[in-house]
């Protein structure tokens, strides 16, 4: 190792990662509770120790150099390993107790997962589940989450273990006033849809195919709002069968219209800790037991009155 590199201060790793994420000294400093002058001084010290320029600055902020990108890739893994070491050291390896963070989209939590939690807590009363509603990917490397449920195959993450655990079915639903509308007239009905930022979702692609000239009286960003709007009679909506069948809307589809894969993501170290093993096994079991319901195959369209 170069003698200067041996002087690198490992405490600077979180600072440099924050600078890469935020792109500015002031924003990175705020996230860490450090003033910008200290951030600037620590960056200069790190670059001096490594004898490499790690960041360049332009009008848009700080950007990693090629050497900086290599450093940051390793630093992300190192920081994750340190956090894993501390978590593992401070908890009993075979104990089922303590916090477990699960991230998912909101309706899987509020309309399905919470129904199964009493049985888990009865078996492991010392668990402390933290449910994080988030559509964006959280970092397993930075230990922002322990498990995640996602409706698409995830991108690679150095700290990630992933497996497909099920399929989620979607069907067309509407309020009572739409109950007797045949499929060949769906294209003429008002549709409730997601916003343009979600235009490439499988549900939106299906909607464009079946009703390319559809009128959208309302666009939303959440499934819960979409359901509430559908209940008012504003229009038809393609909803998860898990949700639509439960709340009693009229199901117009004879078959499931769209399937979305559900993936379970976990940190690579989850298998070493008792509480993570318990929650991981529980998640796999409830997906297996509820597979038919999740796919939307347990209910046919509601006949008109």
N, C-alpha and C positions, 0 to 999 in steps of 0.2 A: 504494500500500500504506500502511495506517495506520502511523504512526511507531512505535507500540508493537509492532505485529505484526512489524515489521522486526527487533525484538529477540528474536524467538522463537528458541530454541536447538534446532536440528534434531537434536541428539543426544538430545533428549527423546522423539523419535518411538518408539523401541523400548520406552521405559519406559511410555508411555501405552498402547501396544498390549498390553503385558504386563498392565497393570492391567485393561484391558477383558477380556482372556481369563481372568484368574485371579479378578477380583472383589474382591481384597483386597491391601492394601499389602504385608503380610508374604509372601504367596504369590508375588506378582509380584517382590518383591525377591529372594526365594530363587532364582527362575529366572534372574535377571540378576546375582546376587552383589552386591546393593545393600541396605543396611539400610533399614528402613521410614521412618526420619526423612528420609533423602535422597530417597526416593520422594515423600514428602509435600511436601518443599521444592520438588522439580522440578515437581510438579503445580501447586503454587501459582504458580510462576514462569511456567509455560506459560499458565495461565489469565489471569495478569496481562498477559502480552505480547499475548494475543489479545483481552483484555477480554471474555472469554466464559467462562461456567461450562461445563466439559467433562464433569464427573462430579458425581453426587449420591450421598450415602451414606445407607443405611438399615440396618436390623438384618441384612439379608442380604448387605451388602457395598456395593461401588461399582458404579454403573450410569451409562452415558453419557447425557448430556442430548441433546436434539435437535441442538444445535450440536456436541456431542461425537461423535455418530453420523456427521455429515457429515465432521468432521475425521478420524475413524478410517477411514472408507472411502477417503479420499484418502491417508491415511498408510500404509495397507496397500499400496497401489499404489506409492507413492513408495519405500517400503522395499524392495519387490520389484525395482523398477527399479534401485535402488542396488546391490543384490546382483548383479543381472544385469550391470550395468556392471563390477563388480569381477571377476566370473567371466570375462566376455568379454575384459577387458583383460589378465588374468593368464594367458590361454590363447591358443594360436595358433588363429585363426579357422578355418583349414583343416586343423588337425592332428587326428588320430584317436588321442588319448591322454588319460589322466586319468580322474577318477571320473564315473560315471553312476549315479544312484540310481533304482531301479525298485521300485515298491510293488505288491503283489498279494496275493490270498489264498494261503494256504500251498501247497495242492495243485497249483496251476498252476506254482509254482516247482519243488517237489520231484519232481513226477511228469511234468513235460513240459518246462518251459523250460530246465532245467539240461542236458537231453539235447542241446539245440541249441547250447549255449554253446561247446563246443570248436571248432566251425567258425568262430564269430565271433572267438574269441581267436586262431585261426590266422591270420586275415586282419588282425587288429588287436591284436597282442600287448601294446600299451601301454595298452589299456583297463583300467579298474579298476571292475568292476561291484559295486554295493552293492545287495543284495536286501533289501527291507524288508517283512516280513510284517505287513500291517495291513489290517483290514477297514474301518476308518474312513477318511474322506477326509482326506488330507494336503493342506496348502496349497501350491499352486504359486506363489502370490503371495509367500509367505515362503521359497520355494525349499526346502521340506522334501522334495520329490521332483522328479525330472526327467521320469519317465514313470510312469504308473499303468495297471494293467489292472483294470477293474471290470466286474461282472456286472449292471450297470444303467446306464441313461443318467444321466450325472452332472448335478448342479446347475451353474448358471452360475458361473464364476469369472473374474474380470477378466483373469487371466493364462493362461487355459486355451484349448488347442486340442484338439478331440476328434473321433474318428471311430470308427465301428463297424468292427471288424476280423474278426468271426466270430460263430459261434453255438456254444454248448456244449450238448450233448445229455445228458439224464439218463434212466436206465432203472432198472428194479427188479432188485435182486440179492439173492442169499441164499447161505447155505452149502449144502453137498451135501444136507442133510436136507430142504431146501425145493425141490429141483430139479424134482420132479414135481407140484407144487401148481398147479392151473389158475387162470387169472385170476379166475374167478367165486368162488374161495375165498380170494382175497387179503384180503378185508375181515375174514376170521375169524382172520387170522394176527397174531402180535405184530409190531409195527413199531418200528424204531429211528428216532428223530426228533430234531429240534433243539429247543432250549429255547423257552420262551414268549417270550423277548426276540426270537426270530427267527420268530415265528408268521406274519408277513406275507410271508415269502419265497415265491417261486413254488412251490418244492418242498413247502412245508408246506400251501399252499392246495390243491395237487394231492392230497396225502395226505388232507386232510379231505374232499375230494370223493369219493375212491374208497373210503375206509374211515372214515366219520364216527364210528363207535363203536370205533375201533381201541384196542387195549391197547398202551400204550407202556412196556415194561419198562425203557427207558433213554432219557434225553434228554441230548444233548451240545451243545457249542458249536463243535466243529471237525469238518471233513470227515474228517481223519485218524483221529480217535477213532471216528467213525461207521463207517468202513471196518473198523477193527480189531474193533469190536464185532460187525459183520456176519460177519466171518470166524469168530468163535467160535460162531455159530449162535444168537445171542440173538434174532434176528428178521430180517425183511426190511428193506431200506433202498432208498430212491431215491438213486442215486449218479451222479456224472458218469461217462459211458461211458468217457471217457479214463482214469479211475481204475479202475472196476470191471472192464473188459475186461483191463486190464494185470495186475492182481493175481490173476486166475483165479477169481474168484467165479462162481457160476452166474448167468447172465443169464436172467431169466424173461420179460422184455418182448420181444415180437416187433418192436415199433417203439419209437422214442424217445417217452418219455412227456411230457417237458418240454424246452423249448428256452430257454436264457438267452442274451441278447445279450452279447457281449464288446466293451467299449469301450476304446480306447487313448487315454489322456489325456497331453498333454505341455504343457510351458511354451511360451508363444507365441514365446519367443526361441530355441527349440531348433533351428530351421532355420538359424540363423546360425552354429552351432558344429559343427565337423567331427565330433566324437565323438558328439554328439547326433543328427546326420544319419545316421551309420553305424548307431547302435543303433535309431533309429526305422525305418530302411529294413529292418533285419534283423528286427525284430518284425513288420512288415507282411508280409515274405516268408514267415516260418515259419508265420504264421497262414494265408496263402494255400495254402501247400504241404500243410498238415495239416488243411485244412478238413473233409474227409470224416471223418477220425479224430476231430476235435473234436466234430463233430455226432453221432458215435456210429453212423454208417451203415455201418461197415465190418465189423460182426459181428452175427450173428443169435443168438437164444437158444441156450444150450447144451442139447442134448437129454439127457433123463435116461438114466442107464446101465441 
